[in-house]
């Protein structure tokens, strides 16, 4: 066993994190299959809680609870906060009631509130009745704020000071409270009404003289956010100022909590995942896609697929209306997929960069008109390059110059159309309070398919003389 621990420690120091997690999972599973609980427990000793959580997630379901019970009470709480919601719920079902209460009672209020959001209401009511009054009150306060806001994701576990405290008194206060607070690197100064008046970093505190007061060394210009601030704005603010945490105040500027950088990383991952799903026409609703049952998955995906089905029907109707020219120049039909497919790709590129710019606030200095105009020029340039290539290729394939020119000019026009729609629709949907990522993709496809076919046949009629 000592050799295995030595091997694990060596990997921990030299190997990649992914290799470490896989090594822990595989060794843990092998030891559990052998019934060697002491060996499995020893394997987990040098491993960090997030890596233990991922190793447990990778185990067969019947082994997850066994592995979890090998952890100490304090370590179990920290690991439980890192496992995904589906594993959290399955562990709740197999633990004895007291084990569950010990874990949940020791969780930080923001992590507990996030867990309660995932659990069925009946389970939450049962757990609520067993929690200590102070822990339930801290959790209930957070759950009272709207989802996706700073109030919902903040933690009330912080250290507050008064201006008359001396540095030596403050250091003693930190020693007493460090074990029950989430952040000690920033200390927040409040007045008698709990209004935020200043901030002191731990760096400034330890370099100050013991007899100095907090009022003498604190920074009074504090960057803070309100409880109703959107969580994406919180993430941008912490990123902009390189904070480890940001204070949260209520409408009367009373300090009610803080949001730490680790919470922001979770927010960024969640929001990015939602945007990527939305760009593909998938409504995630905050759930882990791969832990959602297939009926729900199909229900969420079928909406936009049905929209695209109707769109293709409309496109087919338009093509059918062009029978007179198609009967005489059948080869025109061969290039329809090329034109609509290329237009869809150009539009998707434009919408992607604009939606990302809206989310990261990178285009705040540019107005919608300037962004759309820039993308229209980019579409014209791309269309010209692709149009020349398509013209040459079409002539090489079919040997008809008129058809080749029709394809080239159509590709230019469709590229401009796709770029304009791809850049303009996100602004339009945002002004209508709709999610640009979710709404843009199917509408861009609709515009390119329907209008692109109309443009193609109109140019062909003009060039071929029909």
KELO-742463 format. One line per 5 residues: number of its first residue (from 1); their letters; for each residue y, z, x of C-alpha. Coordinates in nm, 3 decimals, decimal comma. Layout:
<recs>
NUM) a) Y/Z/X | ...
</recs>
This chain:
<recs>
1) xxxxx) 0,000/0,000/0,000 | 0,235/0,074/0,287 | 0,183/-0,279/0,418 | 0,277/-0,421/0,077 | 0,593/-0,212/0,068
6) xxxxx) 0,679/-0,324/0,418 | 0,629/-0,686/0,313 | 0,849/-0,629/0,009 | 1,124/-0,467/0,214 | 1,113/-0,755/0,461
11) xxxxx) 1,151/-1,003/0,176 | 1,428/-0,790/0,030 | 1,621/-0,820/0,356 | 1,546/-1,180/0,455 | 1,431/-1,378/0,153
16) xxxxx) 1,629/-1,521/-0,132 | 1,685/-1,315/-0,444 | 1,472/-1,556/-0,646 | 1,180/-1,520/-0,404 | 1,218/-1,142/-0,414
21) xxxxx) 1,207/-1,127/-0,793 | 0,901/-1,352/-0,806 | 0,727/-1,144/-0,538 | 0,797/-0,822/-0,728 | 0,674/-0,971/-1,054
26) xxxxx) 0,353/-1,114/-0,908 | 0,266/-0,798/-0,712 | 0,354/-0,577/-1,007 | 0,135/-0,779/-1,242 | -0,156/-0,781/-0,996
31) xxxxx) -0,141/-0,403/-0,953 | -0,119/-0,341/-1,327 | -0,419/-0,567/-1,386 | -0,611/-0,357/-1,132 | -0,500/-0,036/-1,301
36) xxxxx) -0,323/0,082/-0,984 | -0,026/0,256/-1,148 | 0,072/0,449/-0,835 | 0,083/0,127/-0,635 | 0,288/-0,045/-0,907
41) xxxxx) 0,531/0,246/-0,910 | 0,567/0,234/-0,532 | 0,641/-0,141/-0,545 | 0,948/-0,076/-0,761 | 1,100/0,195/-0,540
46) xxxxx) 1,312/-0,031/-0,311 | 1,403/-0,280/-0,585 | 1,741/-0,289/-0,761 | 1,749/-0,232/-1,142 | 1,854/-0,591/-1,231
51) xxxxx) 1,561/-0,728/-1,026 | 1,321/-0,478/-1,187 | 1,446/-0,589/-1,529 | 1,377/-0,954/-1,451 | 1,034/-0,869/-1,310
56) xxxxx) 0,945/-0,681/-1,629 | 1,068/-0,973/-1,842 | 0,826/-1,201/-1,656 | 0,523/-0,982/-1,727 | 0,285/-1,043/-2,018
61) xxxxx) 0,411/-0,858/-2,324 | 0,134/-0,595/-2,322 | 0,227/-0,499/-1,962 | 0,601/-0,465/-2,012 | 0,591/-0,118/-2,168
66) xxxxx) 0,342/0,005/-1,905 | 0,569/-0,111/-1,622 | 0,873/0,039/-1,790 | 0,708/0,380/-1,821 | 0,663/0,390/-1,443
71) xxxxx) 1,041/0,430/-1,401 | 1,227/0,759/-1,385 | 1,444/0,850/-1,683 | 1,773/0,759/-1,513 | 1,634/0,437/-1,367
76) xxxxx) 1,477/0,342/-1,700 | 1,815/0,356/-1,872 | 1,980/0,130/-1,615 | 1,691/-0,118/-1,618 | 1,686/-0,122/-1,999
81) xxxxx) 2,052/-0,229/-2,003 | 1,962/-0,537/-1,797 | 1,659/-0,671/-1,984 | 1,722/-0,932/-2,252 | 1,752/-0,837/-2,617
86) xxxxx) 1,407/-0,958/-2,721 | 1,238/-0,739/-2,458 | 1,462/-0,447/-2,555 | 1,346/-0,473/-2,915 | 0,977/-0,504/-2,823
91) xxxxx) 1,003/-0,196/-2,600 | 1,159/0,001/-2,885 | 0,857/-0,075/-3,101 | 0,602/0,068/-2,857 | 0,792/0,368/-2,721
96) xxxxx) 0,760/0,709/-2,875 | 1,072/0,816/-3,064 | 1,188/1,065/-2,801 | 1,153/0,807/-2,522 | 1,372/0,567/-2,718
101) xxxxx) 1,635/0,833/-2,785 | 1,647/0,942/-2,422 | 1,712/0,584/-2,311 | 1,967/0,497/-2,578 | 2,151/0,831/-2,554
106) xxxxx) 2,204/0,774/-2,181 | 2,323/0,413/-2,214 | 2,693/0,340/-2,171 | 2,869/0,301/-2,510 | 2,943/-0,071/-2,463
111) xxxxx) 2,581/-0,152/-2,373 | 2,462/0,060/-2,665 | 2,697/-0,122/-2,904 | 2,567/-0,456/-2,774 | 2,209/-0,342/-2,834
116) xxxxx) 2,287/-0,225/-3,188 | 2,435/-0,568/-3,262 | 2,094/-0,719/-3,184 | 1,876/-0,467/-3,371 | 1,789/-0,480/-3,741
121) xxxxx) 2,014/-0,260/-3,958 | 1,722/-0,036/-4,057 | 1,645/0,043/-3,692 | 2,012/0,110/-3,616 | 2,035/0,358/-3,906
126) xxxxx) 1,727/0,543/-3,779 | 1,860/0,562/-3,423 | 2,207/0,661/-3,541 | 2,068/0,966/-3,719 | 1,906/1,086/-3,395
131) xxxxx) 2,196/1,024/-3,152 | 2,421/1,305/-3,044 | 2,750/1,308/-3,242 | 2,961/1,233/-2,935 | 2,749/0,934/-2,831
136) xxxxx) 2,742/0,789/-3,180 | 3,117/0,833/-3,221 | 3,184/0,649/-2,893 | 2,956/0,365/-3,005 | 3,092/0,352/-3,361
141) xxxxx) 3,447/0,314/-3,231 | 3,349/0,003/-3,033 | 3,150/-0,144/-3,322 | 3,456/-0,106/-3,543 | 3,636/-0,378/-3,348
146) xxxxx) 3,587/-0,745/-3,423 | 3,312/-0,921/-3,228 | 3,436/-1,120/-2,929 | 3,742/-0,901/-2,872 | 3,832/-0,664/-2,589
151) xxxxx) 3,780/-0,361/-2,813 | 3,418/-0,457/-2,878 | 3,320/-0,497/-2,511 | 3,524/-0,220/-2,348 | 3,380/0,110/-2,231
156) xxxxx) 3,555/0,445/-2,301 | 3,408/0,591/-1,981 | 3,703/0,601/-1,741 | 3,901/0,865/-1,551 | 4,252/0,942/-1,676
161) xxxxx) 4,514/1,141/-1,486 | 4,852/1,302/-1,542 | 5,156/1,240/-1,325 | 5,181/1,602/-1,215 | 4,829/1,607/-1,069
166) xxxxx) 4,819/1,636/-0,692 | 4,602/1,413/-0,479 | 4,368/1,701/-0,395 | 4,333/1,792/-0,764 | 4,259/1,430/-0,847
171) xxxxx) 3,990/1,399/-0,583 | 3,822/1,710/-0,722 | 3,843/1,561/-1,072 | 3,676/1,243/-0,948 | 3,391/1,444/-0,794
176) xxxxx) 3,331/1,618/-1,125 | 3,348/1,305/-1,343 | 3,207/1,031/-1,118 | 2,855/1,067/-1,255 | 2,963/1,013/-1,617
181) xxxxx) 3,220/0,739/-1,576 | 3,167/0,366/-1,519 | 3,458/0,301/-1,282 | 3,625/0,524/-1,020 | 3,799/0,256/-0,812
186) xxxxx) 4,089/0,244/-1,060 | 4,234/0,563/-1,209 | 4,464/0,545/-1,511 | 4,768/0,763/-1,568 | 4,861/0,863/-1,923
191) xxxxx) 5,127/1,082/-2,082 | 5,078/1,362/-2,336 | 5,023/1,104/-2,616 | 4,760/0,914/-2,409 | 4,996/0,620/-2,359
196) xxxxx) 4,928/0,426/-2,041 | 5,204/0,483/-1,785 | 5,053/0,383/-1,453 | 4,752/0,315/-1,234 | 4,625/0,444/-0,901
201) xxxxx) 4,360/0,277/-0,689 | 4,107/0,483/-0,500 | 4,234/0,324/-0,178 | 4,587/0,458/-0,235 | 4,450/0,794/-0,336
206) xxxxx) 4,242/0,858/-0,024 | 4,524/0,743/0,206 | 4,786/0,968/0,041 | 4,872/1,323/0,148 | 4,684/1,599/-0,040
211) xxxxx) 5,004/1,758/-0,171 | 5,155/1,436/-0,307 | 5,155/1,394/-0,685 | 5,009/1,107/-0,878 | 5,355/1,024/-1,011
216) xxxxx) 5,473/0,961/-0,655 | 5,197/0,718/-0,555 | 5,104/0,542/-0,879 | 5,196/0,186/-0,976 | 5,399/0,178/-1,296
221) xxxxx) 5,382/-0,198/-1,358 | 5,037/-0,212/-1,514 | 4,862/-0,525/-1,635 | 4,676/-0,434/-1,953 | 4,527/-0,596/-2,262
226) xxxxx) 4,512/-0,505/-2,630 | 4,199/-0,423/-2,826 | 4,228/-0,748/-3,024 | 4,256/-0,975/-2,718 | 3,989/-1,246/-2,716
231) xxxxx) 3,714/-1,186/-2,462 | 3,771/-1,526/-2,298 | 4,133/-1,433/-2,233 | 4,012/-1,105/-2,080 | 3,786/-1,300/-1,844
236) xxxxx) 4,069/-1,532/-1,742 | 4,303/-1,238/-1,675 | 4,054/-1,054/-1,452 | 3,981/-1,379/-1,269 | 4,352/-1,453/-1,222
241) xxxxx) 4,439/-1,113/-1,074 | 4,106/-1,043/-0,898 | 4,071/-0,711/-1,078 | 3,760/-0,495/-1,077 | 3,862/-0,364/-1,418
246) xxxxx) 4,146/-0,393/-1,668 | 4,270/-0,120/-1,906 | 4,260/-0,169/-2,284 | 4,528/-0,018/-2,509 | 4,570/0,004/-2,885
251) xxxxx) 4,873/-0,100/-3,089 | 5,063/0,213/-2,979 | 4,984/0,149/-2,610 | 4,739/0,440/-2,598 | 4,463/0,393/-2,343
256) xxxxx) 4,131/0,357/-2,526 | 3,900/0,199/-2,268 | 3,848/-0,036/-1,977 | 3,664/-0,363/-1,921 | 3,489/-0,403/-1,586
261) xxxxx) 3,419/-0,716/-1,388 | 3,043/-0,698/-1,454 | 3,115/-0,722/-1,827 | 3,338/-1,023/-1,760 | 3,059/-1,202/-1,573
266) xxxxx) 2,841/-1,158/-1,880 | 3,122/-1,297/-2,098 | 3,169/-1,603/-1,878 | 2,796/-1,675/-1,884 | 2,781/-1,632/-2,262
271) xxxxx) 3,086/-1,848/-2,334 | 2,976/-2,121/-2,092 | 2,630/-2,127/-2,249 | 2,780/-2,156/-2,597 | 3,006/-2,442/-2,486
276) xxxxx) 2,719/-2,631/-2,323 | 2,505/-2,588/-2,634 | 2,795/-2,696/-2,853 | 2,854/-3,011/-2,649 | 2,494/-3,103/-2,728
281) xxxxx) 2,543/-3,034/-3,098 | 2,337/-2,712/-3,087 | 2,473/-2,402/-3,260 | 2,358/-2,105/-3,051 | 2,543/-1,832/-3,245
286) xxxxx) 2,517/-1,611/-2,937 | 2,136/-1,596/-2,938 | 1,904/-1,677/-2,651 | 1,789/-2,026/-2,745 | 1,445/-1,990/-2,588
291) xxxxx) 1,379/-1,662/-2,772 | 1,475/-1,801/-3,113 | 1,204/-1,903/-3,358 | 1,152/-2,276/-3,409 | 1,259/-2,277/-3,776
296) xxxxx) 1,600/-2,139/-3,678 | 1,623/-2,383/-3,385 | 1,552/-2,679/-3,613 | 1,801/-2,558/-3,874 | 2,079/-2,533/-3,617
301) xxxxx) 2,011/-2,869/-3,459 | 1,946/-3,075/-3,768 | 2,306/-3,069/-3,896 | 2,457/-3,296/-3,633 | 2,141/-3,502/-3,605
306) xxxxx) 2,181/-3,576/-3,976 | 2,546/-3,671/-3,917 | 2,437/-3,911/-3,643 | 2,166/-4,050/-3,869 | 2,427/-4,136/-4,132
311) xxxxx) 2,646/-4,284/-3,859 | 2,371/-4,513/-3,742 | 2,319/-4,623/-4,103 | 2,689/-4,716/-4,126 | 2,666/-4,901/-3,796
316) xxxxx) 2,362/-5,092/-3,924 | 2,555/-5,189/-4,237 | 2,838/-5,328/-4,025 | 2,595/-5,530/-3,814 | 2,429/-5,663/-4,129
321) xxxxx) 2,769/-5,781/-4,252 | 2,798/-6,000/-3,941 | 2,496/-6,215/-4,025 | 2,690/-6,540/-4,021 | 2,787/-6,512/-3,653
326) xxxxx) 2,458/-6,350/-3,552 | 2,257/-6,633/-3,704 | 2,441/-6,881/-3,485 | 2,477/-6,664/-3,173 | 2,175/-6,436/-3,188
331) xxxxx) 2,225/-6,323/-2,830 | 2,529/-6,117/-2,935 | 2,293/-5,856/-3,081 | 2,133/-5,796/-2,742 | 2,451/-5,638/-2,601
336) xxxxx) 2,528/-5,395/-2,886 | 2,328/-5,104/-2,732 | 2,496/-5,164/-2,395 | 2,845/-5,147/-2,545 | 2,793/-4,847/-2,775
341) xxxxx) 2,593/-4,657/-2,514 | 2,855/-4,709/-2,244 | 3,133/-4,618/-2,484 | 2,952/-4,298/-2,582 | 2,911/-4,202/-2,217
346) xxxxx) 3,280/-4,264/-2,141 | 3,383/-4,062/-2,445 | 3,150/-3,778/-2,352 | 3,301/-3,763/-2,004 | 3,656/-3,745/-2,143
351) xxxxx) 3,570/-3,479/-2,400 | 3,385/-3,272/-2,141 | 3,676/-3,254/-1,896 | 3,930/-3,187/-2,173 | 3,720/-2,916/-2,341
356) xxxxx) 3,659/-2,751/-2,006 | 4,031/-2,772/-1,930 | 4,111/-2,606/-2,262 | 3,862/-2,326/-2,197 | 3,984/-2,255/-1,844
361) xxxxx) 4,350/-2,313/-1,934 | 4,378/-2,567/-1,650 | 4,572/-2,813/-1,866 | 4,821/-2,561/-2,007 | 5,107/-2,731/-1,819
366) xxxxx) 5,015/-3,071/-1,960 | 5,083/-3,153/-2,322 | 4,822/-3,322/-2,542 | 5,009/-3,653/-2,526 | 5,008/-3,655/-2,146
371) xxxxx) 4,639/-3,565/-2,129 | 4,541/-3,835/-2,381 | 4,758/-4,094/-2,205 | 4,602/-4,008/-1,870 | 4,250/-4,044/-2,015
376) xxxxx) 4,347/-4,373/-2,184 | 4,453/-4,513/-1,846 | 4,132/-4,384/-1,691 | 3,937/-4,550/-1,973 | 4,119/-4,878/-1,914
381) xxxxx) 4,045/-4,864/-1,542 | 3,680/-4,775/-1,599 | 3,651/-5,040/-1,870 | 3,797/-5,306/-1,643 | 3,550/-5,228/-1,364
386) xxxxx) 3,254/-5,210/-1,600 | 3,381/-5,510/-1,798 | 3,387/-5,736/-1,494 | 3,036/-5,628/-1,398 | 2,910/-5,668/-1,757
391) xxxxx) 3,063/-6,015/-1,784 | 2,888/-6,131/-1,468 | 2,561/-5,972/-1,576 | 2,578/-6,116/-1,929 | 2,648/-6,465/-1,796
396) xxxxx) 2,363/-6,431/-1,547 | 2,123/-6,329/-1,826 | 2,228/-6,571/-2,101 | 2,429/-6,844/-1,931 | 2,693/-6,855/-2,209
401) xxxxx) 3,044/-6,794/-2,080 | 3,195/-6,718/-2,423 | 2,939/-6,447/-2,495 | 2,983/-6,299/-2,146 | 3,362/-6,285/-2,185
406) xxxxx) 3,324/-6,126/-2,530 | 3,106/-5,854/-2,382 | 3,350/-5,789/-2,096 | 3,664/-5,765/-2,310 | 3,481/-5,556/-2,571
411) xxxxx) 3,369/-5,313/-2,305 | 3,730/-5,266/-2,191 | 3,850/-5,203/-2,547 | 3,562/-4,969/-2,628 | 3,615/-4,769/-2,307
416) xxxxx) 3,980/-4,716/-2,396 | 3,884/-4,618/-2,752 | 3,618/-4,375/-2,626 | 3,853/-4,216/-2,372 | 4,129/-4,169/-2,630
421) xxxxx) 3,897/-4,024/-2,893 | 3,716/-3,809/-2,637 | 4,042/-3,655/-2,515 | 4,231/-3,639/-2,845 | 3,962/-3,493/-3,074
426) xxxxx) 3,932/-3,160/-2,886 | 4,308/-3,103/-2,932 | 4,283/-3,199/-3,299 | 3,991/-2,969/-3,371 | 4,148/-2,679/-3,185
431) xxxxx) 4,466/-2,716/-3,395 | 4,244/-2,702/-3,705 | 4,084/-2,375/-3,577 | 3,750/-2,548/-3,521 | 3,535/-2,530/-3,208
436) xxxxx) 3,627/-2,841/-3,002 | 3,295/-2,835/-2,817 | 3,086/-2,830/-3,133 | 3,290/-3,080/-3,333 | 3,383/-3,339/-3,069
441) xxxxx) 3,045/-3,482/-2,965 | 2,927/-3,615/-3,304 | 3,270/-3,747/-3,398 | 3,304/-3,931/-3,068 | 2,964/-4,088/-3,126
446) xxxxx) 3,071/-4,188/-3,477 | 3,397/-4,345/-3,359 | 3,238/-4,537/-3,073 | 2,943/-4,663/-3,277 | 3,135/-4,776/-3,585
451) xxxxx) 3,462/-4,893/-3,434 | 3,292/-5,026/-3,119 | 3,073/-5,262/-3,320 | 3,373/-5,379/-3,523 | 3,572/-5,441/-3,204
456) xxxxx) 3,284/-5,631/-3,046 | 3,233/-5,869/-3,334 | 3,609/-5,917/-3,383 | 3,654/-6,019/-3,018 | 3,343/-6,239/-3,032
461) xxxxx) 3,474/-6,420/-3,341 | 3,806/-6,474/-3,172 | 3,664/-6,605/-2,842 | 3,378/-6,807/-2,993 | 3,596/-6,955/-3,268
466) x) 3,419/-6,825/-3,578
</recs>
